[in-house]
Amino acid sequence: MPEETSFRLMDEKHVSVEVEFMLWSPKFDLIALANVQGEVVLHRLSWQKVWSIPPPSEEVKVKALAWRPDGKVVAAGYSDGRINLYHIENADTLHSTSLEGEINCMEWVCQFSPDGAVWKPDPYKEDNFKDYLPKLQPLNRSYGTLSKVLPIEESVEDSKQLNEQRELNLLIVGSGSNTLSLFAYGVCPVSRLSVPAVNDVQIRRLHSAIISQDLHNLSLVVELQNIQQLTSFHLMSFDTKLIASRHKEMRMMALKFGQVLTMTEYLQSTVQQMSEAWEDILMEMDSKLLKFAEDKKAASTGTVSNDFLELLLFGTPSPELQTFLLNDLTGKGLQKLGHSIETSYSNIQKLVVKHLQVVSQAILYHLSELRGMSLWYEKFGVLGLTTQTIQNTIMAVGSFVLKSSELQQVIDDSIKNFKAFFRWLYVVIQRMSNEKPPADLIKMTQHDVNFVAEFLRDNFNHFTLDDEDSISELMVDRDKKPRFKLEKVGQYLKKEDLHYPPNISSNPWVQFQRGCFLLKDNEVLYPVQNTKSLLQLQETLDSSINTALHQPSTVIGQSMRCLSCVKLFERFTNNEKRMVYCAYTQAVLPCEMCILIRSCTASKERCAEAVAIRVGALSQREHNVSSLSEEEERCRRHKIIDIAFYDEKTMSMLLVQDNGEERPVLVQLPLATIAEDIYTVINQEAGVDEAKIKTLDVGDKLEPSCFRRLENMRAHSFAVSGTRKTATVLFSSRRRVRIFLMDAEEEDEDEGGEEEEEGDDPGDQSGELNSSEAHEREMQIDETEMDENKENTSFDNSAEREADISADREADISATFNEIV
C-alpha cells in the first residue's frame, strides 16, 4: 500500500563518476557535485549537465563546496588550499585565492535582519566611481586570455560580480593550518582567526564553521586528539560584535577592495600582453638576422653592428651584408618585417596609453578613497584600515604611474629610430638592386642619420654570439640566447634594474625637487624610481596592495573572543527565535542516535541546551496495527545515515531500517515537535553527557507526510534544499541518484489537481512524477543496470555498508556536519 507522503520521486539518474558530496543552490534548480576525480559538475533539476570543471592540477581533490546566497556563484575548496569561485552561467573563474593547508570546510552566509526591514546603505551612499573614472576597455583578443574571461564590455569593471551585492555576505573557510578565514563576498579577506588550543590540547582539524545571520556569533566544530590518541569534538563559540556593529563599513571596505583586486588583475593581464607583443618583435628580428649573425661568426669578419655602421657612414656594404640584404632580406621582405614590427610597437603603445595608464590611475582613485575611510577611526580604523599602510600603497602605485609615462616616452623615441632605420635600409636595398627608390625616401636629414645611428648603437651592439655558445645551443635554450634585443623598451619588461635608465638630471622639475628639502618624502609627490623597471614596480605595487588588503583580516580576527567551548556542536540559525541549532553523532555512521544542541545568539551567557534524538517505529500512524505486515511489525528501530538542515524550522534525516531489509527512509523532522521542556542545559566544563540529557523518540511524532521509505536502493548520503524544496539521495555506489520534490502535496493544491503532461521538461518546469508514475519508474530498471549497480538493490549485511560509509573516518567518535543556510 503506498505511503501517504508529500515527498514525490522526481527522477532517478546515473552519474558517470563516483560522487563525493552534493550541494543544492539556494536560489535556482541547480545542484553542484564533487566527484572522486576532483571535478566540479553542475546539473539542473532535470539532471542536464550545465558544465564540468576539471581540477586545477593533478591529484587535487575537491574538499568543500559553498553557494553564494544569490545562487550565481559556487565556491570550490581544494586539497591544495586553493579556493576558486565559478560563475554558474559559463564556469568562468571569477576569483582564486590560496590558503595554507587543505580546505576542510566552507560555508557562505548572508546577513539577515530579524525585523525583516529592507536593507539600505544609510548613512552612506553607494559607490559612484563610474561617474568619475573612464570605462575600462576589453583587452585585444590578439594577446593574452583576458578577452576569453571578459567577452563583453560590461563585465570588465565587474569581473568579480560584486555590483549587485547588497547585504553583507561572508564566505567562511576552515583550512588545514587550523585557521578560520572570512571573505566578504567571497573575495575580500576580512578576518583571519587562528583557532586556539582547547585545555592545552592542540586542534587536529576544523570540521565545520558558521556565523549567525545577525553576525553576532561565530561557531565552529573542532576535532581534538590528546597525547593518549583519544579523539573528541568540541564546539567553540566566538564573539563577533565588531563585525555586527560595523557591517556597513565592512561592506564598503570589501567592495572597494574588490574593485582594487579587479583592477590589479586587469593590470597584470595588460602587462602580460605587452610582454607577448614584445616577444613578437624579437622573434621577427631574430628570424631575419640570426642567419646573418651566424655567417659573421663563422667567417670571423666582425660584428653585425660594425657592418651596418660602415654602410651608414661610407655607403659601402661588406660582401656578407650585401648578400644578406639582396638575397635573404630583400626589399619586399624588409617591408613585411617593418610592417610587422611597427604593428607590434603600435600594440604596445596602445596597451600603455589606453589600458595601463587608465587602470593604474583607477587603482589610485580607489586607494585614495580607502585612505579617506581610514582617517575616520571610529568607523573604519577599528576594522584595521591604517592610513600609513594605505599611503605606502598609494606611493607605490604613483611610482608605477610615473614609470608607465616614462615607458610611453621611450616607446615614442624608439618608434622614431625604428622608422628612420627601416626607411634608410629600404633605400639602400633599392639602390643595390639598381631600382629607383621613392622620392620621399631619398632625402635624409642629419636628424634621420642620428636616429639610425642611435638605433644601431642601442640594439645591434647586443646582437653577438659568444665563443662558448654555439648556434645549436642558442636555438634549443631560448633563455640563454644573447640575440637581438631592443633594450630601450625591453628593459622595462624585465624583473631587473634598467641597463639604460633615462637621464633625468637635466630635468628642471627634478633639479628643483632635489634642491628643496621640504619636498623630500612629501605625501603629495610620488617618488621617482629611476633605475627600476616596470615589472619591478609592479611587484612592489602588488606586495603593497596585498599588505593593505590583509591587515584588516588580522585586526578583526584578533578582536574575536572565545565565549564558550563545549563538546560537539553543529549549526543552523533560526531567525525567528535567533537560535543556532547543531546536530551531531558520537558514533560512526550509521548509528541509532543523534544529539541536537541549540543556543540563543541574543543571550549574553550563550548557554547551550541539548536533547538526544532517536527514531523508533514509523508505522503506527500509517495503518491500523492489525494490518501491519510481519516486516513492519519487526521494524521498531532505525539507524541514521546522514543529517542535514532543510531550513531553519526542519531537520532532514536519512535513515535505514534496522532489520534484514535495511530499507532507507527519508524523514523531515520539524524542530517545533520537540517540546521546550525536553532540552537539558549543558554544563560548559563537563560538556555533553548523554547520560544526563533526555532522549526523545520522534518516530511516533512524525506525520505520515513527513517521511517516505525508499524502495529498491541502498543509500549513501543526501543533499537537501529548503529554498528549492528538493532532496537528492545518493546510492551507495555513488554513481546514481534519486531526486525528490519535498512539498509536492502543496504544489498539487496550487495547480488545482492538474497533472503534468507527459512531454514537459522537468528541468524547466520543475515538474514531478506522481506516485504511480514514480512507482512504475522504480520497477522499470532493466536487468543490465541491475547487474552494473547490484550493490544498490542488494542488502547483504550492515558491516559492508558501514565500511563503505565510514571509509574516510579515522576515529571511533565522529560527527556529521551538513547544512543548508
N, C-alpha and C positions, 0 to 999 in steps of 0.2 A: 504493500500500500504506500503510495507516495506521501512524503512528509509535507506538512503544512509549513512552508518556509518562504521567506521573502528573498532568499538567495536564488538567483536564476543562472544556470550554466549558460555562458555566452558562447564559448567555443573551446576547442581543445587543439593545441598546436604542437608541432615538433620543433626542436631547436637543433641546429646543426652542430653546435659546440656546447659542451657542458657549461652550465651557468653557475657562477659563484654566488651572486646575490642580485636582487632586483629592487627598483625603486620607482614608484609612480610619480608623475608630475603633479604638482598641486593645482594646476590650472587647466591643463589640456589632457586629452585622452592619449597620453604618451607614457611609455614605460622604458626606463633605462636598464640595461642588463650589463653585467660584467662577467665575462667568461674566463675559462681557465687559460686561454691563450693571451690574456692581457688586453683584449679588445673591449671597447665600449660600444654597445649596439643599442640603437633607438628604434622602438617599434610603436606602431599605432595600436589602438584598441582592436582593430581588425587583424592585427599581427602583421601588417605590411611593414617591411623594413624601411625606415627613413634613411638611415645611414649607419655606417660602421667605421670606427676609428681604430687603427692598429696601435699597439703600444709604442711609446716614444723610442724605445730601444729594445734590444733582445733581452730576454729573461726578466723583463719588468712586468709586474702584475698590478692589476687594479686592487686597491685595498679599501677604498671607500668611495661612495657617490653621494652627492647632495644636489638638490634643485634650488635654484634661486626662487624666492617666493612668487615672482611673477611667472614662473614656468618657462621663461625664454632662454635660460642658460642652465646648463648642467655642469657641475664640477666633478672632476675625477682626481682622486688622490692615488699615487702610485707607490710601489715598494721602494723606489729610489729617492723618495722625498719630494717628488715633483707634484705640483698641482696645476692642472690645466682647466680652463673654463671654455666650454664649447657652446657655440650658438646652435639652437635646435634647427634653424632653417637650412643651414648649409655646412654644419660641422666645422666652421672656422674656429680656430683657436684665438679667442678674444684676449686672453691673458695667460701668462705662465709664470709661476714662481717656484722656488725650491726651498725646502726646509731640511734641517739636519735629521737624518734617520728616516725610516719609512713612515708613511702616513697610517695611523691607527684608526682614526675616527674623524668624521666630518658631519657637521650639521649646519643648516642655513636657516636662520631665524629672522623674522620680520618684526619690527616694533609694532606694538598693539596698544591702542588707547582704550582702557576699560570702559570709559563712558561713551564710547562709540563716536566721539566727535570727529569731524572731518579734519584731516591733517592740514596745517598751514605752516609756512616757513616763518611766520611772525616771531619776533620783531624784525627779522632780517628779510631782505629781498632776494629773489632768485638771481643767480649769476647772469649778468648781461654782457659777458665778454665778446659775444658775437657782434655787438653793436660797435665795438672799437677795433677789433683785430681783423686783418684781411683774411679771407677764406683760404684755407689750405687747399692746394690743388693736388689731385691724384698724381702720383709719380708715373712717368712714362713707362709703357709696357716693354720698352726695349731692354731695360735693365732691371735686375732685382726681382723680388717676389711680392712687393707691397701691392702692386696692382691686382694680384690674384686675391689678396686678402681684402682689399678695399675696391671692389669693382665699380662702385657708384660714388659720386662726389659727396653725397650727403653723409656718408659714413666715415669720412676722413677724420673730422674732429671728434666723432663719437664712435671710434673704433672699439671701445670697451663697453658700449651700450649702457651709458650712465645717464643720458639726458632725461630719460623718462622716470628715473628713480625719485621717489618722494620720501616716504618714511625711511628711517634708517634700517637697514638690514645687515646682519653680521654673519659671516662665514666662520664657524668655529672649527678649528683643526687641531687635533692631537697628533703629535709626532713621536717617533721612537726615542728622541732625546728627552722625553718626559717634559716637553714644553707644549704649552697650550697657546695657540696663536689665534687672534681675532682679526678678520679682514672686513672692513666696511665695504659693502657691495662686492665682496669677493676680490677686491683689488688693492685697497689701501690698508696696510698694516696699522691697526690702532691699539693693539695690546699684545704683549708677549709675556706670558706668565710661566716662570719656572716652578713647577709644582714641588712644594717642599716635602720632605720625608714625613712619614706618619709614625710618631712614637719612636723616632730614630731608626725606623725601618725604611730602607730605600724603596722607591716605587719601581716596579718591574715593567708596568705597561699602563697606558691610558686607554681605557676601553670605550668610554663614552663621555660626551660633554654637551652641555646645552646652557643657554642663557634664557631666563624667563622673558616673556614678551613685554613685560614692563621694564626690563633692563636693570632690575634691582638685584638679581641673584644669579650667580653662575654656579652650576652644579656639574660635577664630573665624577665618574666612577673609575677607580684606580685599582690595579692589582698589585699586591704586595707579596713578597717572599722573604721570610726571615732566614736566619742562619741555620735553622733546622729544616730548611727547604719546605716549610709549611706555607701554603698559598692562601691568601684571604683577599676579599674585595671590600672596598670602603667607598663611602660617599663623602666627598669633600664639597663644602658649600662656601662660596666666596662672596663677599660684599662688593657690588659693582655700582655703588651710588654715584661715583664720578661719571660713569657713562650715562646713567639715568638722568643726572642733573644737567649734563652738558651734551645731550644727544643732538640738539640742533646745531650747536657749534661743531660737534664732531662730524655731522653730515656735511657742513660747509667745507670743513678742512679736508674730508675724504674726497669730495667731488673735485676740489681744487687740485689735490694731489693726483687724482685720476687724470685730470687734464694734463698735468705735468708729465706723467708717465706716458700718456698718448703722444705728446709732443716729442719726448726723448726717443721713443721707438721710431717715430717718423723721421727724426733727425738721423738716427742710426741707419735707416734704410736709404736716406739721401746720400750719406757719406759712402755707403756701400756701392751705390750706383755710380758715384763719382769715381771710385776706385776701379770699378769694372770698365767704365768708359776710358779711363786712363790706360788700363791694360790693353784695350783695343788699339790705342795709338802705338804703344810699344810693340805690340805684335805686328802691326802693319810695317813699322820701320824695320823691325828685325827681319821680316820676311823678304825685304828687298836688299838690305845692307849686310846681312850675315854672310852671304856668299862672297861679297866683295872683301869683307874683313878677313875671311878665311884665305882668300887668294893672296892678300897682302902679307899675312903671316907666313904663308908657305914660301913666298918669294923674298921675304925679309927686306922689303923695299920701302919701309917707312910706315906711317900710320894713315888712317882714313882722313883725319883732321888735316894733316900736312898736305895731302893731295888736293883737298878742296880749297885750302888757303892759297896754294900756289896757283890754282886755276883762277881764283878771285883776284889775286894781285897781278899776275903776269899774263893771264889769259891762255896759258898753255897747259893742257891736261897731261898727266902721266899716261903711258900706254895702258896700264891696268884700268885707270879711271875712264879713259876714252872707250875702252872695250865695254866696261860696265855700263856707261851711260848710253851707248849706241845699241848694244846687243841685249843687255839684261834689263835695264830700266826702261828705255825708250821714252819718247815724248808722250805717247798715249798712256803708258804705264805710270809716268810721273803725274799726269793729270788725274788719273784714277786714284793714285796714292794720296795726292794732295787733297782731293775732294773727300776721301775717307777720313783723313786726319783732321781736316777742317770741320767735318761733321761731328767728330768726337770732341774736339775743342768746344764747339758750339754747345754740345750737350752738357759738358761740364760747366760752362758759363751759365747756362740756363738753370742748372741744378743749384748753383751757388746763389744766383740772383733771385729766382722765383721760389725756391724751396728752402735752402739752407738759411739764408738771412731772415726770411719770413718766420720760419719755425723757431729760430733761436730768439728772435725778438718777442715772439708769443710766450716762450718759456720765461723770459724776463718779466713780462707783464704779470703772469700768474704768480711768480715768486714774489714780486713786489706786493701783490695783494696779500699773500701769506705773511709777508713781513709786517704789513699793516695790522693783520689779525694778531700777530704775536705781541704787538705793543699793548693790546688790551688783555692784561694778565688775568683778571678775574674771570674772563670768558674763555680765552683761547690759550693763554700762557699756562694755565693749570693743566692743560692737556699735553704739554710737552713742547709746544711751539716756542722756540727760543729765538730772539731777534738776532743774536750774534751768529748762530748756525745758518740761518737763512740768509743773512747778509754775506757770509762767506760764499754761499752758493751763488748769490747774485753776482758777486765779483768774478767767480769762475765762469759763469755764463757770459758776463760782459767781456771778459778776455777772449772768449770764443767768438763773440760777435765781431770784435775788432780783428781777429785773425781771419775770419771769413771775408771781411772787407779787404784786408791785405792780400788774400789769395785772389780776389777778383782783379785787383790791380796787376798782380803778377801774370794772370792769365791774359789780360789785355795786352801787356807788353810782349808776352810770348807769341800771341797770335800775330802781332805786327812783324816780329822777327821771322816767324814761320812763313808768312805770306811773302815777305821780301826774299827769303831764301828760295822758295819754290818758283817764284817769278824769274829770278836770276838763272836758276838751273834750267828752266824750260827754254829760256833764250839761248843758253849755251848749247843745249841738245839740238835745237833747231839750226843753229849755225854749223854745228858739226855735221849735220845731215844735209848741209847745203840748201836749206829751206829758209825762206824769209820769215822771220818772227813777226808777230803783230806789232804794229807801230806804237801802240800804247805801252808795250812792254820793253821797248828798246832803251828808252831813256832811263838812266839810273842816277839818282841824286847821291850826294855824299851821305845823307841820312840812310838811304837804302843800302849803301855799302856798309855802313856801320851796323845796320840791323842784321845783314848777312854775316858779318864778322862776329857779332855777338852770338848769333845762333850757332855758328861753328865752334866758337870758344866754349859756350856753356854746355853744349850737348855732345859734339863729336869727340872731344877730348876723352870722354868716358868710354868711347866705343873702341876698346882694346882687348886683346887676348893675352893673358899671362902665359909664360912658358910652361908652367906646371898644369895648365888647364887645356886639355885637348878639346877639339870641336865636338867630338862624340860625347865627352863628359858634359859639356855645356848643353847639348841637346837633350840629355837624359835628366840632368839635375837643373831644373829651371831656377831654383832658388840660388844656385851658385853662380849664375851667369853674370859676368860683368859686361853686359851688352849695352845697346843703345839706351840712353837714359835722358829724358827731358827733365833735368834736375830742378830747373827753376820752379816747375809746378809739381813734379813728382815728389819732391822732398816734403811737401806739406801733407802727403797722404801716406806717410810712414810714421811708425811709433819710435822716432828717434829725433834728436835735435837737428835743426836745419843746418845743412852744409854751407848754404849760401844765404844767410839772413839778409834782409834788405837793410841798406844803410840809412838809418833814420837820424843820424847825429846832426845833419844839417836842417832837419825839420824845425821850423820856428816854434811850433807848439811844444815839441819835445824839449827844446832848449829852455823855453820859458818854464815848463813844468819842473825840469831838473834844477833850475835856479831858484825856485820858490819852495822854501822848506815847509811852508804851511800846507802846500798841496800834496805833500807826501802822505800816503796811506789815507787819502781822503775818501769818504764813503760814496761820494758822488762820481768820482773819476775811476773808471775801470783800469786796472793795471795792464800794461803792455808787455806781453811775454815775447820778446823779440826773437829769442833763439828756439822757441818751442814750435813744434809742428801742429797742424790742425788736429791730428789724431791724438797727440799727447794732451792737448787742451780738452778734447772730447772725453778722454779718460778721467781727467780731473773733474770735469763737469758731472759725469755720471757718478763718480765717487761722492761728490758733494751733495748731489740730489739724493743719493741713497742714504747718506748720513742724516740729512734733514727729514727724510721720509720715515726712517725707523726710530728716530728719537722719541716721538710721541708714544709709540708702542711700548717702549721701555718704561716711560714715566707712568702710563696708565696701568701697565702690568704691576708695577711696584705699589700702586695705590690699592690694589685688591687685597682685602684682609680675609683670612680664613675664619669663618664663623663657627663651623661645626665639622665634625668628622665622625660618621657612624659607618658601620659595616653595611655594605651593599646598598646601592641606590640606582634607580633609573628615573626617567623623567617624561613628563608631558604636562604642559601648562593648561589649567582650566581657567580661562579668562574671567568667567563669571564669579567664581569663588576665589580667584587668584591663588589657586593651588598648583603645586608641582607634583605630579604623580610619577612613581617609579615602580617597575615590575622586574623581578629577577628570580632566578632559581639557584639554589645552592648545590643541587645535584646535577650530574651530567644529564643533558637531554638525551632521550625523553625521560621525564620524571613526573611524579604524581602531584607535586605541589609547587606553587609559586608564591612569592611574598610581594604584596602591594604596599608601597610606602607613599605617604603624602606629607607635604609640608606647605605652610602658607607663606607666600612671599611678602604679605603685608604685615606679618608679625615680626617684632623685633627679636624675639627669642629664637625664631625659626625652629621650633621643636618639630620633630617628626613623629608620625603615627604609622603603625603597621598592622596588617592583617594577613593571615595565611589563607590562600585560596586553593581549594581542590574541586574537582568536578566528578561527581558521582554519577548516578543513573540519570539519563536524559529522557527516558521513555515514559515516565509516569503520566505526563500531560498529553502525550500523543494519542494514546488509545486507552481503552479500559484495561485494567490489569488482567482481566480474564482472557483478553485477546492477545496478550503478549506471546510471541514465539519463544521457543526454548532458548534461542540465542540471545534475544533481548532480555530475557529473564536473568541470564548469566552476566550480562554486561552491566555491572554495577560500579565499575571504576574506569577512569580514563587517564591516560598519560599525556603530558604536554610536550608537543614537538617544537612549537615556535610561539612567540608572543610579540605583539605589536600594538601600538595605539592607533585605532581607526580615526578617532577625532578626540576632542577634549572631553567628551562625555562617554566614550565607548572604548573598551579594550578588546582587541581581537585575539583569539586563541586558536591555534591549530592543534587538535587533539588526535589521539589514536586510541581505539577501544582496547582495553587491557584484557583481551581474551585471544583465542586462537585465530579469529578473523583479522584482527588488527586493522579495522576499517578506520580511515581518517574521518574526522568530524571538524567542520568549520563553525566556530562559535563567535557570536557578538555579545559581549558582556557589558551591559550598561552599568557605569560606575554608581549610578543612583540606587541600584538594587542592594548595595552594601550599606547597611544602616550605620549611622554615626556612632552608636554605642559599641559597635563591633571593633573599632580601631583601638589599638593599645599604644600609649605613649612610649617612645623609645628612650632608654637611658643612653645618652651620648657616649659615656665612658664604657659601658658594658656592651653597647652595640645591640644588634638584633638577636634575641634569644628565642628560638622557635618554641621552646617550652613555655615561655611566658606570654606569648601572644595568642590571640584567639584564632581558631581555624573555622572557616566558613565553607560549607559545601554549597556551591552555586548551581549545582545540577538541577535541583527541583525549583529554583527561582527563575530559570530561563523559560521564556515563552517559546512555543513551537516555531515561531517565525525568527527566532534568534539563533538557530543552529541548523546545520544540514550535514547529513552523512554523505561522504563521497565514495561512490561505488567504483569498483574495478581500478583501483590505483593504490600505490604506496607513496606517501607524501614525504618530502624532504624539508621544505620551508615554504614561506609565502610572503607576499608583499601586498599591503592594503593601502587604500587612499580614501579618506573620508570626503575630501573635496570632489573627487571624481566618482565616488560611490562604486569602487571596483575592488576586486581582490584577484590575485593571481597565485595559484598554488603550483609549486614546482614538484614534479615527480622525483622519486628517489634516484632515478637515472640522471637527473639534472639536464635532460635533453628533451623535456616535454613539459608543457604547462596546460593548466585549465584556467579559464578566465570567467569570473562571475560578476554579475551586477548585483550589488548588495541590497539595493532598495527597489527591486523590480516590482514589488507589490504596489508601492506608491506610484510608480510611473504608470502602471497599468490603469490606476484610477484616474490619473491625469489624462490619459489617452482615451478614456471612456470605454475601456474594454476592447478597443480595436487591436487586432493582432497585426504584426508587421507582415508586409508582403514578402514573398519568398526571395525576390531578387534584390532586396535592399542591401546596401553595403554597410556592414556593421561598423566599419571604421568611421564613416562619415556621418551615419545616422545614429550612432550609439545604440544600435538595435540589439536585441537579445532573442534567444530561443525560448519558447515556452517549455513547460515542464515535460510534455510528451515528446517534443522535438529533442530536448536535451537527453531524455532517456533513450530515444532511438539512436541519437548520435553516439552515446556511450556504448551501446550494444553493437554498433556497426564498425567495430575495429577489426580490420582484416587480419588474417592469420599471419601475414608477413610481418606486420607491425608488432603483433603479439610475440613473435619469435625474437624480433630485434630488441624489444623492450620488455622481455618476460619478467624482469625484476619489478616492473611497475604493477603487475597483476598477480604476482605470487606472494605468498605470505608464509615464508618458511619458518623463521624464528626471529625473535626480537633481538637476539645478540648480534646478528649480522647487520640489522638496521641501525642498532646503537653504534656499532663500529663505523658505519658509513656517515652517520650524522655527526658524531663526535670526533672525527678524524683529526680535526685541527685544534682540539682542546688538549692542553698539556697537563692540566691538573685535575684532581678529583672534585674540586669545588669550581664551579663555572657559573657564568651569568650570561644571559642573552640581553642584548640591548637593541631593540628595534622600535622605531618611532616614525610617525609622520607628523610634522609640525606645520 
